[in-house]
């Protein structure tokens, strides 16, 4: 009688299992991010929550910084995809709130700006991960800077239809700084308790960029 042999795990199955493990680890890391901020993300704590040892999880993420990079890249990619869809006018992305000023002129930038704010409000912890206080000791790798540059190109594209009031690049830079300034303050809670309409303020800022 021949000895039974165990077939090796097929490569595609191993890849699926690896991706599932990485995704589960990132989901737990996002929970940690919401509770304690980026500094509280711990690979060993994530491994424990998954029923693994720390060294076992380090086979999927070589360090906490590699895990942070994955979270940052995911956030940038998700936001960039949202802004691209908004710029292209896909339904549900970048719709201005009811009562916001609007016309055909500047419609693409208007959708872009409101999509930016909507995404940030829906994902405040991820927004602050990429645009908040830098994580001590962490240096973002080139891949995340490349994605961020792609978002600026989307902003430039949204401004190209607006004509000669400065170049599209100049207008896009002004749009980015104004949007991030207002949204960053809002997400960080600095408008809490203030008696003014944040929706109206944001819409007016966007319209000022279009004029």
SVG drawing of the C-alpha trace seen along z (x, -y; Angstrom):
<svg xmlns="http://www.w3.org/2000/svg" viewBox="-32 -86 44 88">
<polyline fill="none" stroke="black" stroke-width="0.4" points="0.0,0.0 1.5,-3.3 2.0,-6.1 -0.5,-9.0 1.1,-12.3 -0.1,-15.8 -0.4,-18.0 1.3,-21.4 -1.1,-24.4 -1.6,-25.7 0.1,-29.1 -3.2,-30.9 -4.7,-29.6 -1.7,-30.7 -1.9,-34.1 -5.6,-34.3 -4.9,-33.3 -2.1,-35.8 -4.3,-38.6 -7.2,-37.6 -4.7,-37.7 -3.4,-41.1 -6.9,-42.4 -8.0,-41.2 -4.9,-42.7 -5.6,-46.1 -9.2,-46.0 -8.1,-45.5 -5.5,-48.2 -8.2,-50.6 -10.1,-49.9 -7.0,-50.7 -6.6,-53.9 -10.1,-55.0 -9.5,-54.3 -5.9,-55.5 -4.6,-57.2 -1.7,-56.1 0.7,-55.9 -1.5,-53.2 -1.2,-50.8 0.5,-47.6 1.4,-44.6 1.6,-42.4 -1.9,-43.5 -3.3,-42.9 -1.7,-39.4 -3.2,-38.6 -6.7,-39.7 -6.3,-37.4 -5.2,-34.4 -1.6,-34.6 1.8,-35.2 3.6,-38.5 6.4,-36.8 3.8,-35.0 2.1,-38.3 5.5,-39.8 5.6,-37.4 2.7,-39.5 3.9,-42.9 7.6,-43.2 7.2,-46.1 4.6,-48.5 5.8,-51.1 5.0,-48.6 1.5,-48.2 1.1,-52.0 2.2,-52.4 -0.4,-49.9 -3.1,-51.8 -2.0,-55.1 -1.8,-53.8 -5.3,-52.3 -6.7,-55.6 -5.0,-57.7 -6.2,-55.2 -9.8,-55.2 -9.9,-59.0 -8.2,-59.3 -10.8,-56.9 -13.6,-58.9 -12.3,-62.2 -11.8,-60.7 -15.4,-59.4 -16.6,-62.8 -14.7,-64.6 -16.1,-62.3 -19.6,-63.1 -20.6,-59.6 -23.8,-59.5 -23.5,-59.7 -20.0,-61.2 -19.3,-64.8 -22.9,-66.0 -23.2,-69.5 -25.6,-69.8 -29.1,-71.2 -29.1,-75.0 -25.4,-75.2 -24.7,-77.7 -24.0,-76.1 -23.9,-76.5 -22.4,-74.7 -19.2,-76.7 -17.0,-75.0 -19.2,-72.0 -16.2,-69.6 -14.3,-71.4 -17.5,-71.8 -18.1,-68.0 -14.4,-67.4 -14.5,-69.7 -17.7,-68.3 -16.5,-64.7 -13.3,-65.5 -15.3,-66.8 -17.8,-64.0 -15.1,-61.3 -13.3,-63.0 -16.4,-63.2 -17.2,-59.5 -13.6,-58.4 -12.3,-60.9 -9.6,-58.6 -8.3,-57.7 -8.3,-61.3 -6.3,-62.4 -3.9,-59.5 -2.9,-61.0 -3.4,-64.7 -3.1,-65.0 -0.2,-65.2 2.8,-63.1 3.4,-59.9 6.6,-60.3 9.5,-58.3 7.6,-57.4 8.7,-58.5 6.2,-57.9 7.7,-55.9 7.6,-57.0 4.6,-54.9 2.3,-57.0 3.8,-60.3 3.0,-59.0 -0.7,-58.4 -0.9,-61.9 0.6,-63.4 -2.1,-61.7 -4.8,-63.4 -3.2,-66.8 -3.4,-66.0 -7.1,-65.3 -7.5,-68.7 -5.7,-70.3 -8.0,-68.5 -11.0,-69.8 -9.7,-73.4 -8.7,-73.3 -12.2,-74.4 -12.1,-77.6 -10.1,-79.8 -7.2,-82.1 -7.5,-83.3 -3.9,-82.0 -2.9,-78.6 -4.9,-75.5 -2.0,-74.4 -2.2,-77.6 -5.9,-77.3 -5.7,-73.7 -3.1,-74.5 -5.3,-77.2 -8.3,-74.8 -6.3,-72.1 -5.1,-74.4 -8.5,-75.9 -10.3,-72.6 -7.8,-71.0 -7.8,-73.9 -11.5,-73.9 -12.0,-70.2 -9.0,-69.6 -10.4,-72.0 -13.9,-70.5 -12.7,-66.8 -10.5,-67.7 -13.5,-69.2 -12.4,-72.8 -15.8,-74.1 -17.7,-72.3 -19.8,-74.7 -19.4,-77.5 -22.6,-79.1 -22.2,-79.1 -23.2,-77.0 -20.1,-74.9 -21.9,-73.7 -22.5,-77.2 -18.9,-78.3 -17.5,-75.4 -19.7,-76.0 -18.9,-79.7 -15.2,-78.9 -15.6,-76.6 -17.6,-79.2 -14.8,-81.7 -12.4,-79.4 -14.6,-79.1 -15.1,-82.8"/>
</svg>
